[in-house]
Amino acid sequence: MSSLRGASISERRSNLVVFLGIASLALAMTTSIAHASSSDDLKAQMQARQEEIKKLELEIAQYQSSLTVTQEEKDTLQRAIARHKTQIKKLEADIALTKKRLEQTEFLIGSLSQNIQEKEEAIARHREGLAETLRMMRARDETSYIAMLLGNNVLSEFFGELEALGRLEERVKDQLGDLSILKEELVSSREEAEEKGRDLKNFKEELDDRRVIAQDNKRKSDSLLKETKNKESVYQRLLAERETKRVKILDELAAIEDELRRLIDPSLLPSKAKGILAWPIKEPFITQYFGLTDFATSYGSDVYNGKGHNGIDFRASIGTPVYAAEDGLVKETGNTDNVCPGGSYGKWIIINHLNNLSTLYAHLSLIKVISSQSIKRGDLIGYSGRTGYITGPHLHFTVYASPTFRLAQTIHCGKVPAGGYIDPLDYLGA
């Protein structure tokens, strides 16, 4: 009888050893086979996609460099046409680049999902094996410890077997814990990749908008050729006429805003502090500051009629996403080019904020919001461009004291945004 009880405990320990060996071997084989069959292929495909992305990035950089050089040269009809064509090519390259990034991200998500499934299956097998082992142990433990003790000739053997069983059980639990941790890491990676995928899909939508912008550029290029009959003299005369009108518009707007600035009540404005307003574009680079800047004073009345710059300008190529600086309500949107082409703000947006500040975003290529729309800080509201009076693509950003803002009726340009403006850098920044 005692030998049978002794054999029962020995058999139990052997079963555990066999179970652990099989489970470990199965896991190792699953992991090694999956890794061997997919790792090299995965790396090769990822590398191929990365090379395609690098080529497109280089192409885009070359287009941007060409656009910058053209912008700095004297404006001629042929340069204007060339600029439109290059901008269209750049936008098309941007679209192709994002598609490649989307493909790469989706591929990564698929690979991570497959790995997660494999680990979940391995964890399930370990759990089933552990549950069965524990069930067997509980069934056999129905015989009392006294019976087990009597089944061993030597007391040390009894305690040794109990200790071995404990170590084996802990080993199973450790393996299960390791796999659970690995699963959590893979799930986290998948969530991260999926989030990146969502971001890229959003960017894809942005690039679809840029395709609209590119098509608009093409229409403007065709219209310019038709209007000038491809004659440089006609083009230069057109530029001169627009410049004359721009000066008149500026005189009107300056007079209106001089009056409105006197209405500013500082007590109604938030205290000056960085971060009251968020940057309207990512990676902001200011090309012209507020007030009497070098650009304003160098050209005198030819630019701002001696009044200084009523906002700040950010470097932004055509199609750069523009974001709301703060929660608020879209007060109005418009396009001065419909009345005075090349004479004022072009496509613009005004947002009223709850802190008695209003923000103007001007020279846009595409507007993505409508009047009375509720906006959250950081929402996409449009894209930068080169509409209105502009020497090169950029985003013009003005901050008004909300109680002073209005749409001012002008003689030469219809209704134009106007108000008591203040230095945006009093509130922008981290």
C-alpha positions in Angstrom: 0.0 0.0 0.0 2.8 2.4 0.9 4.6 1.7 -2.3 1.5 2.6 -4.3 1.2 5.9 -2.5 4.9 6.6 -3.1 4.4 5.8 -6.7 1.5 8.1 -6.9 3.5 11.1 -5.7 6.4 10.2 -8.0 4.0 9.9 -10.9 2.6 13.3 -10.1 6.0 14.8 -10.2 6.8 13.1 -13.4 3.6 14.3 -15.0 4.5 17.9 -14.1 8.0 17.5 -15.5 6.6 16.1 -18.7 3.9 18.8 -18.9 6.5 21.6 -18.4 8.8 20.0 -21.0 6.1 19.7 -23.6 4.7 23.2 -22.9 8.1 24.8 -23.1 9.1 22.9 -26.2 5.8 23.9 -27.9 6.2 27.5 -27.0 9.8 27.5 -28.2 8.9 25.8 -31.5 6.0 28.2 -32.0 8.1 31.3 -31.3 11.2 30.1 -33.3 9.2 28.9 -36.3 7.1 32.1 -36.5 10.2 34.2 -36.0 12.3 32.3 -38.6 9.5 32.4 -41.2 8.5 36.0 -40.9 11.3 38.1 -39.3 13.6 38.2 -42.4 10.7 38.8 -44.8 9.2 41.5 -42.5 12.6 43.3 -42.4 13.0 43.1 -46.1 9.5 44.5 -46.8 9.9 47.3 -44.2 13.3 48.2 -45.7 11.8 48.3 -49.2 9.0 50.6 -48.1 11.5 52.8 -46.2 13.6 53.2 -49.3 10.6 54.3 -51.3 9.7 56.8 -48.6 13.3 58.3 -48.6 13.1 58.8 -52.4 9.8 60.6 -52.1 11.1 62.8 -49.3 14.1 63.7 -51.4 11.9 64.6 -54.3 9.6 66.8 -52.1 12.7 68.6 -50.7 13.9 69.3 -54.2 10.5 70.7 -55.2 10.5 72.9 -52.1 14.0 74.2 -52.8 13.0 75.1 -56.3 9.9 76.9 -55.0 12.0 78.9 -52.6 14.5 80.0 -55.3 11.6 81.0 -57.6 10.0 83.0 -54.8 13.1 85.0 -54.1 13.6 86.0 -57.8 11.8 88.9 -59.5 8.3 87.9 -60.4 7.7 87.2 -64.1 4.9 85.5 -65.9 7.0 82.5 -66.8 8.2 82.2 -63.2 4.6 82.4 -62.0 3.6 79.6 -64.3 6.6 77.5 -63.3 5.8 78.0 -59.6 2.2 76.8 -60.1 3.5 73.6 -61.9 6.1 72.9 -59.3 3.7 73.3 -56.5 1.3 70.9 -58.1 4.1 68.3 -58.5 5.1 68.8 -54.9 1.5 68.2 -53.7 1.3 65.1 -55.8 4.5 63.8 -54.3 3.2 64.6 -50.8 0.1 62.4 -51.6 2.3 59.6 -52.8 4.5 59.8 -49.7 1.6 59.5 -47.3 0.2 56.6 -49.2 3.5 54.8 -48.8 3.5 55.6 -45.1 0.0 54.3 -44.7 0.9 51.1 -46.4 3.9 50.7 -44.1 1.9 51.3 -41.0 -0.9 49.0 -42.0 1.7 46.3 -42.7 3.2 46.8 -39.3 -0.2 46.6 -37.6 -1.0 43.3 -39.4 2.3 41.8 -38.3 1.8 42.9 -34.7 -1.7 41.5 -34.7 -0.5 38.1 -35.9 2.2 38.0 -33.2 -0.3 38.9 -30.6 -2.6 36.1 -31.7 0.2 33.6 -31.5 1.1 34.7 -28.0 -2.5 34.6 -26.9 -2.8 31.0 -28.2 0.4 30.0 -26.4 -0.9 31.6 -23.2 -4.2 29.8 -23.5 -2.4 26.4 -23.9 -0.3 27.1 -20.8 -3.4 28.1 -18.8 -5.2 24.9 -19.8 -2.2 22.8 -18.9 -1.7 24.5 -15.6 -5.4 24.2 -14.8 -5.3 20.5 -15.6 -2.2 20.0 -13.5 -3.7 21.7 -10.6 -6.8 19.7 -10.9 -4.8 16.5 -10.8 -2.9 17.8 -7.8 -6.1 18.6 -6.0 -7.6 15.2 -6.8 -4.5 13.4 -5.5 -4.3 15.7 -2.5 -7.6 14.3 -1.3 -5.3 11.7 0.3 -4.1 13.4 3.4 -0.6 14.6 4.0 -0.4 11.9 6.7 -1.1 9.3 4.0 1.5 10.8 1.8 3.9 10.9 4.6 3.3 7.3 5.4 3.9 6.4 1.7 7.5 7.5 2.0 10.1 5.4 3.8 12.2 8.5 4.6 10.8 11.8 5.9 13.3 13.9 3.8 11.9 12.3 0.7 8.4 13.5 1.5 9.5 17.1 2.0 11.8 16.9 -1.0 8.8 15.8 -3.2 6.7 18.6 -1.8 9.4 21.2 -2.5 9.9 19.9 -6.0 6.2 20.1 -6.7 6.2 23.7 -5.4 9.1 24.7 -7.6 7.5 23.2 -10.6 4.2 25.0 -9.9 6.1 28.3 -9.5 7.9 27.7 -12.8 4.6 27.3 -14.6 3.3 30.5 -13.0 6.5 32.3 -14.0 6.2 31.2 -17.6 2.6 32.3 -17.7 3.5 35.6 -16.1 6.2 36.2 -18.7 3.9 35.5 -21.5 1.3 37.8 -20.1 3.8 40.6 -19.9 4.9 39.9 -23.5 1.2 40.0 -24.6 0.7 43.4 -22.8 3.8 44.7 -24.6 2.5 43.5 -28.0 -0.9 44.9 -27.3 0.6 48.2 -26.4 2.7 48.2 -29.6 -0.4 47.4 -31.7 -2.3 50.2 -30.1 0.5 52.6 -30.8 0.7 51.4 -34.4 -3.0 51.7 -34.8 -2.9 55.2 -33.4 -0.2 56.1 -35.9 -2.3 54.5 -38.6 -5.2 56.8 -37.6 -2.9 59.8 -37.7 -1.7 58.9 -41.1 -5.2 58.3 -42.4 -6.1 61.8 -41.1 -3.0 63.1 -42.9 -4.2 61.2 -46.0 -7.5 63.2 -45.8 -5.4 66.3 -45.5 -3.5 65.4 -48.6 -6.7 64.8 -50.5 -7.5 68.4 -49.6 -4.1 69.4 -50.9 -5.1 67.7 -54.2 -8.0 70.1 -54.3 -5.5 72.9 -53.6 -3.3 71.7 -56.4 -6.2 71.6 -58.8 -7.1 75.1 -57.8 -3.5 76.1 -58.5 -3.8 74.6 -62.0 -7.0 76.6 -62.6 -5.2 79.7 -61.5 -2.3 79.0 -63.8 -4.6 78.5 -66.7 -6.5 81.6 -65.8 -3.3 83.6 -65.6 -2.3 82.5 -69.1 -5.7 83.3 -70.4 -5.8 86.7 -68.7 -2.3 87.8 -69.9 -2.4 86.0 -73.3 1.0 84.7 -72.3 2.5 88.2 -72.6 5.0 89.5 -70.0 4.0 93.1 -70.5 0.4 92.3 -69.7 1.4 90.4 -66.6 3.5 93.3 -65.3 0.7 95.7 -65.9 -1.6 93.4 -64.0 0.8 93.3 -61.1 1.1 97.1 -61.1 -2.7 97.6 -61.1 -3.1 95.2 -58.2 -0.3 97.0 -56.2 -2.1 100.3 -56.7 -5.3 98.9 -55.4 -3.6 97.2 -52.5 -2.2 100.5 -51.3 -5.7 102.0 -51.3 -7.1 99.0 -49.4 -4.3 99.3 -46.9 -5.0 102.9 -46.3 -8.7 102.2 -45.7 -7.9 99.3 -43.3 -5.3 101.2 -41.4 -7.6 104.1 -40.7 -10.4 101.8 -39.5 -8.1 99.8 -37.2 -6.5 103.0 -35.8 -10.0 103.9 -34.5 -10.7 100.4 -33.3 -7.5 100.1 -31.3 -8.7 103.1 -29.2 -11.6 100.9 -28.1 -9.4 98.2 -26.5 -10.2 97.8 -22.8 -7.2 96.0 -21.3 -9.3 95.0 -18.2 -11.4 92.7 -20.5 -8.3 90.9 -21.8 -6.6 87.9 -20.2 -3.3 88.5 -18.4 -0.4 88.2 -20.7 1.0 84.7 -20.5 2.5 82.1 -22.8 0.1 79.3 -23.7 -3.1 81.2 -23.6 -3.1 80.6 -27.3 -1.6 77.5 -29.1 0.6 77.8 -32.1 -1.6 77.7 -35.2 0.9 75.5 -37.1 3.2 72.7 -36.1 6.9 73.5 -35.8 6.3 77.2 -36.0 8.9 79.5 -37.5 8.2 83.2 -37.5 9.3 85.1 -40.6 7.9 88.5 -39.6 7.0 89.8 -36.2 4.4 92.2 -34.9 4.7 96.0 -35.3 7.4 98.1 -36.9 9.5 95.2 -38.2 12.6 95.5 -40.5 10.4 94.5 -43.4 7.8 97.2 -42.6 10.3 100.0 -42.1 12.6 99.0 -45.0 9.8 99.5 -47.4 7.9 102.2 -45.5 4.5 103.1 -46.9 5.0 100.7 -49.8 4.2 97.8 -47.5 2.2 98.9 -44.4 1.9 102.6 -44.9 4.1 103.2 -41.9 1.6 101.6 -39.6 3.6 98.4 -38.9 2.5 94.8 -39.1 -0.8 93.9 -37.4 0.1 90.3 -36.7 2.9 87.8 -37.2 3.8 85.6 -40.2 4.7 82.0 -40.1 6.7 80.1 -42.7 4.3 77.7 -44.3 4.3 76.2 -47.8 1.1 75.8 -49.6 -1.0 73.0 -48.0 0.4 73.3 -44.5 -2.3 72.4 -42.0 -3.6 75.3 -39.9 -5.1 74.7 -36.4 -7.3 76.7 -34.1 -5.3 78.5 -31.4 -8.0 78.0 -28.8 -11.6 76.8 -28.2 -14.2 79.1 -29.7 -16.7 79.8 -32.4 -16.0 80.6 -36.0 -17.2 84.2 -36.4 -16.8 84.4 -40.1 -14.9 83.2 -43.1 -14.3 84.9 -46.4 -12.1 85.5 -49.5 -11.1 89.0 -50.4 -9.8 87.7 -53.8 -13.4 87.6 -54.9 -13.5 91.4 -54.8 -9.9 92.5 -54.9 -7.6 89.8 -56.3 -4.2 89.9 -54.7 -5.0 93.0 -52.7 -5.7 91.9 -49.1 -6.0 88.8 -46.9 -7.2 86.4 -49.6 -9.0 83.4 -47.9 -9.4 84.1 -44.2 -11.0 82.7 -41.0 -11.9 84.6 -37.8 -12.5 82.7 -34.5 -14.0 84.3 -31.4 -12.7 82.8 -28.1 -14.2 82.8 -24.7 -11.3 84.8 -23.2 -12.3 88.0 -25.2 -9.6 87.3 -27.8 -10.3 86.7 -31.5 -7.8 85.2 -34.0 -7.4 85.8 -37.7 -5.8 83.2 -40.1 -5.1 84.7 -43.5 -3.7 83.9 -47.0 -5.2 80.4 -46.8 -5.5 78.0 -49.8 -8.4 76.1 -48.4 -10.9 76.7 -45.6 -12.3 73.7 -43.7 -14.8 75.4 -41.3 -18.0 77.4 -41.7 -19.5 80.3 -39.9 -20.9 79.6 -36.4 -19.1 76.3 -36.2 -17.8 75.3 -32.7 -14.1 74.7 -32.6 -11.7 73.1 -30.2 -8.1 74.1 -29.6 -6.0 72.2 -32.1 -8.8 71.5 -34.6 -7.8 71.5 -38.2 -9.5 74.7 -39.7 -7.7 75.1 -43.1 -4.4 75.1 -45.0 -1.9 77.9 -45.6 -1.4 79.3 -49.1 -0.6 82.3 -51.2 -4.0 84.0 -51.6 -4.4 87.8 -51.3 -1.4 90.1 -51.2 1.6 88.0 -50.5 5.3 87.9 -51.5 5.4 84.1 -50.9 3.4 81.4 -49.2 2.9 81.9 -45.5 0.3 82.1 -42.7 -0.6 85.5 -41.4 -1.9 85.4 -37.8 -3.5 88.4 -36.0 -5.0 88.6 -32.5 -7.8 91.1 -31.8 -9.6 92.2 -28.7 -12.9 90.6 -29.4 -15.2 93.5 -28.4 -13.4 95.6 -31.1 -13.6 93.2 -34.0 -15.9 93.7 -36.9 -16.2 93.1 -40.6 -15.4 96.5 -42.0 -16.9 97.7 -45.3 -14.3 99.1 -47.6 -14.6 100.9 -50.9 -11.9 98.9 -52.7 -12.2 95.4 -51.2 -15.7 94.9 -49.8 -15.9 93.5 -46.3 -12.5 93.0 -44.6 -11.7 91.7 -41.1 -10.7 94.6 -38.8 -10.3 95.2 -35.1 -8.1 96.5 -32.3 -5.1 94.2 -32.8 -2.5 93.3 -30.2 0.8 91.4 -30.2 0.1 87.7 -30.7 3.3 86.8 -28.8 1.8 88.2 -25.6 -0.3 85.0 -25.5 1.3 82.4 -27.9 3.8 79.8 -26.9 4.4 76.9 -24.6 
